[in-house]
């Protein structure tokens, strides 16, 4: 048999790899699509804040022997709505509201977790991710939530586009700005929770920001940015999982590192926006502006 084909097919003989691969693709696509709004609206800090704000929900679910994913989901939605409520009337800016809610939720989560003596080992997969531990039930739940989030993004594409790029026009068209902003926050919270078991709290922000930032360097229109970002997210999930299988490193970290590699390639070589493209353009401009030594004085 072809050695390359053997290398590709061998890991798929394990059921945990099959589940992990599906989960990685699912999370890669979902984070990438929602991450486009995160990048364009400058909300990278919000994604990281929501990831850490789920700690109280996880801790409460753990202490009462409940479902950790459900606890994380409830905490993330409450944190998102709290940020929207604090920043709604304009007395406090959104980034300040994010900082307040983030710090309070993180402190509450740490306090609750520290009361459980064995939390260090039992909650490691929430903090750092464990895509190879995704079961069939987890996969169905992740898929259901991901489809719901993507469906809302498709149905409200124009509305989200308006509030992201032209809030004044959205207001003149009498769109419910507060409701739409809160809904976007809730979608972001759901995305964070879906991604937990794959990449963990510490790396969720990277999956939200890096594929979208890479696509932003390559294209200018939002639909194309979403498609390319989703392709990068899915490819990073697949390549990262293979990397973790063969060199025995944490799967979440491997996925993010592959994703970062795609970003560095775009950062250097992207047409119009890449570093090397800019150097070449400046070099050409300098050569064109230099005096011709053969021209008569």
VOVEX-950191 format. One line per field, with one value per residue (C-alpha): residue in three letters; x, y, z; residue number from 1. Coordinates in nm, 4 decimals. Each point is the difference from the previous one (the first is absolute). Layout:
residues N
aa <- [Ala|...]
u <- [X|...]
v <- [Y|...]
w <- [Z|...]
i <- [NUM|...]
END
This chain:
residues 297
aa <- [Unk|Unk|Unk|Unk|Unk|Unk|Unk|Unk|Unk|Unk|Unk|Unk|Unk|Unk|Unk|Unk|Unk|Unk|Unk|Unk|Unk|Unk|Unk|Unk|Unk|Unk|Unk|Unk|Unk|Unk|Unk|Unk|Unk|Unk|Unk|Unk|Unk|Unk|Unk|Unk|Unk|Unk|Unk|Unk|Unk|Unk|Unk|Unk|Unk|Unk|Unk|Unk|Unk|Unk|Unk|Unk|Unk|Unk|Unk|Unk|Unk|Unk|Unk|Unk|Unk|Unk|Unk|Unk|Unk|Unk|Unk|Unk|Unk|Unk|Unk|Unk|Unk|Unk|Unk|Unk|Unk|Unk|Unk|Unk|Unk|Unk|Unk|Unk|Unk|Unk|Unk|Unk|Unk|Unk|Unk|Unk|Unk|Unk|Unk|Unk|Unk|Unk|Unk|Unk|Unk|Unk|Unk|Unk|Unk|Unk|Unk|Unk|Unk|Unk|Unk|Unk|Unk|Unk|Unk|Unk|Unk|Unk|Unk|Unk|Unk|Unk|Unk|Unk|Unk|Unk|Unk|Unk|Unk|Unk|Unk|Unk|Unk|Unk|Unk|Unk|Unk|Unk|Unk|Unk|Unk|Unk|Unk|Unk|Unk|Unk|Unk|Unk|Unk|Unk|Unk|Unk|Unk|Unk|Unk|Unk|Unk|Unk|Unk|Unk|Unk|Unk|Unk|Unk|Unk|Unk|Unk|Unk|Unk|Unk|Unk|Unk|Unk|Unk|Unk|Unk|Unk|Unk|Unk|Unk|Unk|Unk|Unk|Unk|Unk|Unk|Unk|Unk|Unk|Unk|Unk|Unk|Unk|Unk|Unk|Unk|Unk|Unk|Unk|Unk|Unk|Unk|Unk|Unk|Unk|Unk|Unk|Unk|Unk|Unk|Unk|Unk|Unk|Unk|Unk|Unk|Unk|Unk|Unk|Unk|Unk|Unk|Unk|Unk|Unk|Unk|Unk|Unk|Unk|Unk|Unk|Unk|Unk|Unk|Unk|Unk|Unk|Unk|Unk|Unk|Unk|Unk|Unk|Unk|Unk|Unk|Unk|Unk|Unk|Unk|Unk|Unk|Unk|Unk|Unk|Unk|Unk|Unk|Unk|Unk|Unk|Unk|Unk|Unk|Unk|Unk|Unk|Unk|Unk|Unk|Unk|Unk|Unk|Unk|Unk|Unk|Unk|Unk|Unk|Unk|Unk|Unk|Unk|Unk|Unk|Unk|Unk|Unk|Unk|Unk|Unk|Unk|Unk]
u <- [0.0000|0.1049|0.1885|-0.1656|-0.3457|0.0917|0.0999|-0.3326|-0.2265|0.1702|-0.1303|-0.3555|-0.0069|-0.0658|-0.3470|0.1338|0.1913|-0.3125|-0.1947|0.2923|0.0321|-0.3692|0.0138|0.3130|-0.1545|-0.3234|0.1764|0.2404|-0.2833|-0.2236|0.2738|0.1230|-0.3412|-0.0952|0.3594|-0.0420|-0.2332|0.2406|0.2902|-0.1949|-0.1586|0.3204|-0.1484|0.2978|0.0115|-0.3692|0.0586|0.2756|-0.2116|-0.2985|0.2262|0.1167|-0.3441|-0.1362|0.2107|-0.2725|-0.2486|0.2508|0.0899|-0.3645|-0.0797|0.3052|-0.0815|-0.3607|0.0942|-0.1755|0.0865|0.3056|-0.1030|-0.3443|0.1577|0.2414|-0.2851|-0.2114|0.2961|0.1084|-0.3481|-0.0430|0.3429|-0.0829|-0.3325|0.1672|0.2545|-0.2819|-0.2018|0.2898|0.1035|-0.3514|-0.0645|0.3419|0.1125|0.2584|0.1815|-0.0239|0.3682|-0.0350|-0.3123|0.1860|0.2863|-0.2344|-0.2068|0.3091|0.1867|-0.3010|-0.0875|0.3607|0.0389|-0.3262|0.1044|0.3413|-0.1593|-0.2491|0.2575|0.2450|-0.2622|0.0126|0.3185|0.0199|-0.0906|0.3546|-0.0232|-0.3755|-0.0285|0.3225|-0.1863|-0.2112|0.3059|0.2206|-0.2367|-0.0144|-0.1389|0.0853|-0.2383|-0.3041|-0.2721|-0.2952|-0.2384|0.2395|0.0304|-0.3763|-0.0372|0.2835|-0.1437|-0.3489|0.1251|0.2351|-0.2799|-0.2229|0.2721|0.0844|-0.3697|-0.0511|0.3109|-0.1414|-0.3536|0.1168|0.2985|-0.1180|-0.0976|0.3329|0.1815|-0.1780|0.0578|0.3665|0.0833|-0.2699|-0.1902|-0.1446|-0.1674|-0.1202|-0.1604|-0.1707|-0.1464|-0.1412|0.1864|-0.0010|0.3673|0.0077|-0.1673|0.2321|0.3121|-0.1122|-0.0788|0.3492|0.1463|-0.2064|0.1157|0.3580|-0.0621|-0.1433|0.3002|0.2366|-0.1819|-0.0102|0.3773|0.0902|0.0604|0.2000|0.2452|-0.0848|-0.0542|0.3558|-0.0036|-0.3579|0.0868|0.2703|-0.2490|-0.2397|0.2567|0.2794|-0.1931|-0.2072|0.3089|0.1703|-0.2981|-0.0112|0.3513|-0.1072|-0.3417|-0.2070|-0.3636|-0.1679|-0.1568|0.3379|0.1692|-0.2408|0.0529|0.3802|0.0041|-0.2175|0.2316|0.3045|-0.1714|-0.0998|0.3444|0.1679|-0.2221|0.0833|0.3748|0.0311|-0.1672|0.2326|0.2949|-0.1075|-0.0476|0.3412|0.2226|-0.1982|-0.0803|-0.3200|-0.2607|-0.1348|0.3467|0.0887|-0.3148|0.0734|0.3657|-0.0994|-0.2515|0.2715|0.2208|-0.2702|-0.0164|0.3766|-0.0055|-0.2766|0.1726|0.3135|-0.1330|-0.3599|-0.0538|-0.0289|0.0155|0.2941|0.3298|0.2078|-0.2487|0.0371|0.3807|-0.0088|-0.2348|0.2201|0.3078|-0.1653|-0.1124|0.3547|0.1482|-0.2466|0.0710|0.3802|0.1770|0.1258|0.3836|0.0039|-0.2317|0.1760|0.0171]
v <- [0.0000|0.3593|0.1252|0.3437|-0.1561|-0.2233|0.3039|0.1707|-0.3004|-0.1638|0.2449|-0.0295|-0.3632|0.1274|0.1187|0.2732|0.1428|-0.0050|0.1903|0.2346|0.0739|0.0863|0.2174|0.1798|0.0785|0.1114|0.2320|0.1267|0.1049|0.1445|0.2020|0.1286|0.1262|0.1655|0.1214|0.2172|0.2253|-0.0142|0.1224|0.2609|0.1490|-0.0125|-0.2388|-0.2332|0.0811|-0.0897|-0.3531|-0.0564|0.1519|-0.2241|-0.3040|0.0725|0.1144|-0.3549|-0.1134|0.0639|-0.2093|-0.2820|0.0127|-0.0057|-0.2905|-0.1885|0.0585|-0.1189|-0.2924|0.1583|0.0216|0.2251|0.1029|0.1122|0.1954|0.1668|0.0834|0.1667|0.1987|0.1166|0.1229|0.1790|0.1653|0.1126|0.1489|0.1666|0.1688|0.1195|0.1294|0.1891|0.1695|0.0592|0.3551|0.1418|0.0987|-0.2814|-0.0887|-0.3556|-0.0809|0.1205|-0.2119|-0.3004|0.0547|0.0265|-0.3094|-0.1977|0.0745|-0.0683|-0.3279|-0.1177|0.0776|-0.1788|-0.2998|-0.0250|0.0329|-0.2793|-0.2271|0.0431|-0.1373|-0.3344|-0.1858|-0.2125|0.2646|0.0126|-0.3411|-0.0155|0.3339|-0.0131|-0.0791|0.3160|0.2180|-0.1501|-0.1956|-0.3708|-0.0517|-0.3711|-0.0369|0.1176|-0.2652|-0.0604|0.1883|0.2976|-0.0012|0.0116|0.2822|0.1978|-0.0571|0.1113|0.3208|0.0723|-0.0384|0.2304|0.2690|-0.0166|0.0074|0.3212|0.1531|-0.0813|0.1207|0.3277|0.0578|0.3425|0.1195|-0.1050|0.1605|0.3310|0.0174|-0.0934|0.2524|0.2691|0.0252|0.3375|-0.1487|-0.2929|0.2476|0.1920|-0.3280|-0.0529|-0.3229|-0.1182|0.0828|-0.1078|-0.3324|-0.0706|0.0854|-0.2268|-0.2766|0.0313|-0.0242|-0.3132|-0.1571|0.0743|-0.1566|-0.3143|-0.0217|0.0217|-0.2792|-0.2265|0.0439|-0.0803|-0.3732|0.0431|0.2767|0.0929|0.3353|0.1188|-0.0386|0.0817|0.3636|-0.1156|-0.2066|0.2938|0.2559|-0.1708|-0.1568|0.3178|0.2233|-0.2204|0.0273|0.3768|0.0271|-0.1888|0.1427|0.3133|-0.1140|-0.1590|-0.3062|-0.0934|0.0680|-0.2396|-0.2759|0.0241|0.0301|-0.3141|-0.1899|0.1060|-0.0969|-0.3437|-0.0650|0.1035|-0.2411|-0.2932|0.0736|0.0760|-0.3265|-0.2017|0.1908|-0.0760|-0.3695|-0.0507|0.2150|-0.0476|0.3597|0.1557|0.0072|0.3483|0.1525|-0.1777|0.1325|0.3574|-0.0227|-0.1202|0.2839|0.2472|-0.1428|0.0839|0.3524|0.0501|-0.1120|0.2497|0.2706|-0.0409|-0.0864|0.1282|0.2065|0.3732|-0.0427|-0.2357|0.1262|-0.1258|0.1471|0.3377|-0.0219|-0.0854|0.2900|0.2463|-0.1346|0.0467|0.3512|0.0885|-0.1345|0.1985|0.3233|-0.0340|0.2392|-0.1482|0.0310|-0.0176|0.2978|0.3188|0.2722]
w <- [0.0000|-0.0597|0.3121|-0.0248|-0.0212|0.2937|0.2046|-0.0770|0.0577|0.3010|0.2667|-0.1375|0.1129|0.3538|0.0924|0.2287|-0.2980|-0.2145|0.2669|0.0573|-0.3716|-0.0349|0.3118|-0.1229|-0.3394|0.1658|0.2431|-0.2656|-0.2315|0.2722|0.1735|-0.3353|-0.1155|0.3299|0.0350|-0.3112|0.1997|0.2947|-0.2171|-0.1952|0.3121|0.2053|0.2581|0.0475|0.3721|0.0285|-0.1306|0.2537|0.2778|-0.0743|-0.0076|0.3545|0.1169|-0.0311|0.2977|0.2623|-0.1967|-0.0420|0.3698|0.1148|-0.2348|0.1291|0.3660|-0.0451|-0.2286|-0.2957|-0.3698|-0.0429|-0.3522|0.1173|0.2863|-0.2424|-0.2380|0.2688|0.1348|-0.3470|-0.0945|0.3349|-0.0396|-0.3550|0.1082|0.3008|-0.2289|-0.2256|0.2957|0.1615|-0.3268|-0.1388|0.1240|-0.0847|0.3516|-0.0178|-0.3231|-0.1299|0.0594|0.3605|0.0467|-0.1419|0.2452|0.2989|-0.0835|-0.1035|0.3232|0.2233|-0.1741|-0.0003|0.3709|0.0831|-0.2078|0.1654|0.3451|-0.0718|-0.1616|0.2858|0.2382|-0.1838|0.0926|-0.3152|-0.2580|-0.1431|-0.1621|-0.0617|-0.1831|-0.2004|-0.3234|0.0410|0.0524|-0.2723|-0.2222|-0.0826|-0.3484|0.0125|0.2939|-0.1987|0.0213|-0.2304|0.2294|0.0177|-0.3780|-0.0543|0.2514|-0.1595|-0.3477|0.1059|0.1619|-0.2928|-0.2572|0.2079|0.0204|-0.3716|-0.0924|0.1988|-0.1648|-0.3455|0.0757|0.1587|-0.2299|-0.1236|0.3466|0.1537|-0.2937|0.0597|0.3756|-0.0544|-0.2739|0.0067|0.3322|-0.1011|-0.3099|0.2106|0.2418|-0.2818|-0.1247|0.3503|0.0624|0.3639|0.0604|0.3653|-0.0741|-0.2952|0.2021|0.2837|-0.2485|-0.1488|0.3501|0.0689|-0.3294|0.0988|0.3433|-0.1619|-0.2327|0.2961|0.1833|-0.3079|-0.0373|0.3608|-0.0284|-0.3210|0.0895|0.3604|0.1687|-0.0551|-0.3789|-0.1028|-0.0748|-0.2424|-0.2025|-0.0113|-0.1104|-0.1984|-0.2947|-0.0448|0.0205|-0.2617|-0.2349|0.0594|-0.1455|-0.3135|-0.0976|0.0525|-0.0166|0.3039|-0.1756|-0.1525|0.3331|0.1749|-0.2585|0.0053|0.3783|0.0309|-0.2367|0.2037|0.3268|-0.1323|-0.1530|0.3260|0.1935|-0.2275|-0.0287|0.3718|0.0970|-0.2242|0.1445|0.3571|-0.0877|-0.1560|0.2214|0.3226|0.0958|0.1365|-0.2775|0.0778|-0.0014|-0.3264|-0.1697|0.1074|-0.1066|-0.3480|-0.0185|0.0994|-0.2755|-0.2574|0.1408|-0.0261|-0.3651|-0.0761|0.2030|-0.2100|-0.3461|-0.0271|-0.3190|0.0720|0.3809|0.0575|0.1420|-0.2941|-0.2467|0.1727|-0.0092|-0.3700|-0.0717|0.1896|-0.1761|-0.3399|0.0912|0.1110|-0.3230|-0.2096|0.1878|-0.0125|-0.2453|-0.3244|-0.0025|-0.3807|-0.0398|-0.1036|0.2577]
i <- [1|2|3|4|5|6|7|8|9|10|11|12|13|14|15|16|17|18|19|20|21|22|23|24|25|26|27|28|29|30|31|32|33|34|35|36|37|38|39|40|41|42|43|44|45|46|47|48|49|50|51|52|53|54|55|56|57|58|59|60|61|62|63|64|65|66|67|68|69|70|71|72|73|74|75|76|77|78|79|80|81|82|83|84|85|86|87|88|89|90|91|92|93|94|95|96|97|98|99|100|101|102|103|104|105|106|107|108|109|110|111|112|113|114|115|116|117|118|119|120|121|122|123|124|125|126|127|128|129|130|131|132|133|134|135|136|137|138|139|140|141|142|143|144|145|146|147|148|149|150|151|152|153|154|155|156|157|158|159|160|161|162|163|164|165|166|167|168|169|170|171|172|173|174|175|176|177|178|179|180|181|182|183|184|185|186|187|188|189|190|191|192|193|194|195|196|197|198|199|200|201|202|203|204|205|206|207|208|209|210|211|212|213|214|215|216|217|218|219|220|221|222|223|224|225|226|227|228|229|230|231|232|233|234|235|236|237|238|239|240|241|242|243|244|245|246|247|248|249|250|251|252|253|254|255|256|257|258|259|260|261|262|263|264|265|266|267|268|269|270|271|272|273|274|275|276|277|278|279|280|281|282|283|284|285|286|287|288|289|290|291|292|293|294|295|296|297]
END
